[in-house]
């Protein structure tokens, strides 16, 4: 049963896509549904209202909807005599078809067909859960990467323990992981046998088959760049590196046309060479 026609939908402070309507489900709960198809990437809704600090929420009573836009700020929207802005009736789902772009804009994550309910996942706004280091939190970070509310996405991108890296994409030539491991153990990066052992253990860890022996050569007349260089063919491409004696930095590239987990490779590398810091860049090459 229809709750309100599209022309009666309340949007005093917010924006709702022109093809969305509000209905009631069998339990009498409001459902925001589209009466025409919406293309992937289209704006579905934009939340509006007044920004207040979290400390002020308790004084506003129950007659408001509050959307977190930072760790300490909320966008609040009062309930009017004719009901709340319809954007606040969009429900949460573990199989959402919408996600965030920026702080307050919801976009379609895929093509949405006429008659579908529009939804988003509450985890897209939940920074506390996403800071956890368990498999579930990691799966949520990977699933919604790029579509969390901006203040959540920024925390993920800036924390190397939370950061989500691209995985091998269909149609790509290969996945490249470039690692700059800083403050490495001087003894390890100056030990050719240790470097060879690293390659063997890394390939076993990420399931890469080595092709031929590991080549480790020391060269460099300029002391600033002198150190061991390494090259290892793998059946799906190669692994290469240079270890700078002057700075104790390891520069390592892992390139493969077979998929692997960049985070697993990166963390193993940092631990093996006892690095205190690491810069990571991951990309698919087409």
C-alpha positions in Angstrom: 0.0 0.0 0.0 1.4 3.4 -1.0 2.2 5.7 1.9 2.6 8.8 -0.1 2.7 9.7 -3.7 5.9 11.2 -5.1 4.6 14.7 -5.1 3.8 14.4 -1.3 7.2 13.2 -0.3 8.7 15.6 2.2 12.1 17.0 1.3 12.5 20.3 3.0 16.2 20.0 3.7 17.3 17.1 1.6 17.2 15.8 -2.0 15.7 12.7 -3.3 15.9 11.3 -6.9 12.9 12.3 -8.9 11.8 8.7 -9.5 11.7 7.7 -5.9 8.5 7.1 -4.0 7.6 6.1 -0.5 5.5 3.0 0.1 4.5 0.8 3.1 5.7 -2.8 3.3 3.5 -5.6 4.8 4.6 -4.7 8.3 3.6 -1.0 7.8 7.3 0.2 7.6 8.2 2.9 5.1 10.1 1.8 2.0 11.8 4.1 -0.5 11.5 2.6 -3.9 12.2 3.7 -7.5 9.5 3.7 -10.1 12.1 3.9 -13.0 15.6 2.6 -13.5 18.5 4.5 -12.0 22.0 4.1 -13.6 25.1 3.2 -11.7 26.8 6.3 -10.4 23.7 8.5 -10.4 22.9 10.6 -7.3 20.0 8.9 -5.4 19.8 11.2 -2.4 21.5 14.0 -0.6 21.1 14.4 3.2 20.5 17.9 4.4 20.0 19.7 7.8 21.9 21.5 10.5 25.4 20.6 11.7 25.7 20.2 15.5 28.5 18.7 17.7 27.8 15.3 19.2 27.6 16.9 22.6 24.4 18.7 21.6 22.5 15.7 20.4 21.0 14.8 23.8 19.4 18.3 24.1 17.6 17.9 20.8 15.2 15.3 22.0 13.9 12.3 19.9 12.3 14.3 17.1 15.3 14.5 14.9 17.2 12.3 12.5 21.0 12.5 12.9 23.6 11.5 10.3 27.3 11.3 11.4 29.5 13.4 9.2 32.7 13.3 11.3 33.8 11.7 14.6 32.3 14.7 16.5 29.7 16.2 14.2 26.2 15.2 13.1 23.9 16.5 10.4 20.4 16.7 12.1 17.1 17.0 10.4 13.9 17.6 12.5 10.7 15.6 12.0 8.1 18.0 10.6 4.3 17.9 11.2 3.9 15.9 8.0 6.8 13.6 8.8 10.6 13.4 8.3 12.4 14.2 5.1 12.0 11.0 3.0 15.8 10.6 2.7 15.8 9.4 6.3 13.3 6.6 5.4 15.9 4.9 3.2 16.6 1.7 5.0 19.8 -0.2 5.8 20.7 -3.5 4.1 23.6 -6.0 4.1 23.0 -6.1 0.3 22.8 -2.4 -0.5 22.5 -0.9 -4.0 23.6 2.6 -2.8 26.8 3.9 -1.2 28.3 7.2 -0.2 30.1 9.7 -2.3 31.6 12.3 0.0 29.9 13.0 3.3 26.1 13.3 2.5 25.5 12.1 -1.0 24.2 8.6 -1.8 24.9 7.2 -5.3 23.8 4.0 -7.0 26.5 1.3 -6.7 24.9 -0.6 -9.6 22.0 -0.2 -12.0 18.8 -0.1 -10.0 15.7 -1.5 -11.7 12.2 0.0 -11.4 10.4 -1.4 -8.4 13.5 -1.9 -6.3 13.9 -0.5 -2.8 17.0 1.7 -2.5 19.2 0.9 0.5 22.7 1.5 2.0 24.7 -0.4 4.7 25.0 1.2 8.1 28.6 0.0 8.2 29.4 2.7 5.7 29.0 5.1 8.6 30.4 3.0 11.4 34.1 4.0 12.1 34.3 2.1 15.4 33.6 -1.3 13.8 35.9 -0.7 10.8 38.9 -0.1 13.1 38.8 -3.7 14.3 41.5 -6.0 13.0 39.3 -9.1 12.5 38.4 -10.8 9.2 34.8 -9.5 9.2 35.9 -5.8 9.5 38.5 -6.5 6.7 35.8 -8.0 4.5 33.6 -4.9 5.0 36.5 -2.5 4.2 37.2 -4.4 1.0 33.5 -4.6 0.0 32.7 -1.0 0.4 36.1 0.6 -0.3 35.5 4.0 -2.0 31.8 4.2 -0.9 32.1 4.8 2.9 31.2 8.2 4.2 34.2 10.4 3.5 35.3 10.7 7.2 35.4 6.9 7.4 37.1 6.4 4.1 39.8 8.9 5.0 40.6 6.9 8.2 40.9 3.8 6.2 43.2 5.3 3.6 45.5 7.0 6.1 46.0 3.9 8.3 48.2 1.3 6.8 46.6 -1.4 9.0 43.2 -0.5 7.6 44.0 0.6 4.1 42.4 -1.5 1.4 44.4 -2.2 -1.7 43.2 -3.1 -5.2 43.0 -6.8 -6.0 43.6 -8.3 -9.4 40.9 -7.1 -11.8 39.4 -9.1 -14.6 41.0 -8.0 -17.9 44.2 -6.6 -16.3 47.6 -7.5 -17.6 48.9 -7.8 -14.1 48.9 -6.5 -10.5 51.9 -4.4 -9.4 52.8 -3.9 -5.7 55.6 -1.4 -5.1 57.0 -1.4 -1.6 59.5 1.1 0.0 60.4 -0.5 3.3 62.2 2.0 5.5 64.7 1.6 8.4 65.4 -2.1 7.5 67.9 -4.3 9.3 71.2 -3.4 7.8 72.5 -6.9 8.3 69.5 -8.5 6.4 69.6 -6.2 3.4 73.4 -6.7 3.1 73.1 -10.5 3.2 72.6 -12.1 -0.3 71.5 -15.4 1.2 68.9 -13.7 3.3 67.5 -11.9 0.3 67.3 -15.2 -1.6 65.5 -16.7 1.4 63.0 -13.8 1.3 62.1 -14.5 -2.3 61.6 -18.2 -1.7 59.4 -17.6 1.4 57.4 -14.8 -0.3 56.7 -17.0 -3.4 55.5 -19.8 -1.2 53.3 -17.4 0.8 51.6 -15.8 -2.2 51.6 -19.0 -4.3 53.9 -17.9 -7.0 56.1 -20.5 -8.9 59.7 -19.4 -9.3 61.3 -19.8 -12.7 65.0 -20.3 -12.4 67.3 -19.1 -9.6 67.2 -15.8 -7.7 69.8 -13.3 -9.0 71.4 -11.1 -6.4 74.2 -8.8 -7.4 75.9 -6.0 -5.5 76.8 -2.9 -7.5 76.9 0.9 -7.4 79.9 3.2 -7.6 77.9 6.0 -5.9 77.6 5.1 -2.2 74.3 6.8 -2.0 72.7 4.1 -4.1 75.1 1.2 -3.6 73.7 -2.1 -2.4 72.3 -5.5 -3.5 69.8 -5.7 -6.4 67.6 -8.7 -6.8 65.7 -10.2 -9.7 63.5 -13.3 -9.8 61.4 -14.6 -12.7 58.1 -16.2 -11.7 55.9 -18.0 -14.1 53.4 -15.2 -14.1 56.1 -12.3 -14.4 58.8 -11.2 -12.0 59.9 -9.8 -8.6 62.6 -7.3 -8.4 64.3 -5.1 -5.7 67.1 -2.9 -4.8 68.5 -2.5 -1.2 70.1 0.8 -0.5 73.0 0.6 1.9 73.2 4.3 2.6 69.6 4.6 3.9 68.6 1.0 4.8 65.6 1.2 2.5 64.4 -1.7 0.4 62.6 -0.9 -2.9 60.7 -3.9 -4.0 58.3 -4.5 -6.9 56.0 -7.6 -7.2 54.3 -7.9 -10.6 52.2 -10.8 -11.6 49.4 -11.6 -14.1 48.1 -14.0 -11.4 46.2 -12.6 -8.5 47.6 -12.3 -5.0 46.9 -10.3 -1.8 49.1 -7.1 -1.8 48.6 -6.6 2.0 49.8 -10.1 2.8 52.9 -9.6 0.6 53.6 -6.2 2.0 53.3 -7.1 5.7 55.5 -10.2 5.2 58.1 -8.1 3.5 58.2 -5.5 6.3 58.5 -8.1 8.9 61.2 -10.1 7.1 63.5 -7.1 6.7 62.5 -5.7 10.1 61.4 -2.4 8.6 60.0 0.3 10.9 58.0 1.9 8.1 56.6 1.2 4.7 55.2 3.1 1.7 52.8 1.0 -0.5 51.5 1.6 -4.0 49.3 -1.0 -5.7 47.8 -0.8 -9.2 46.4 -3.0 -11.9 48.2 -2.6 -15.2 46.1 -2.9 -18.4 
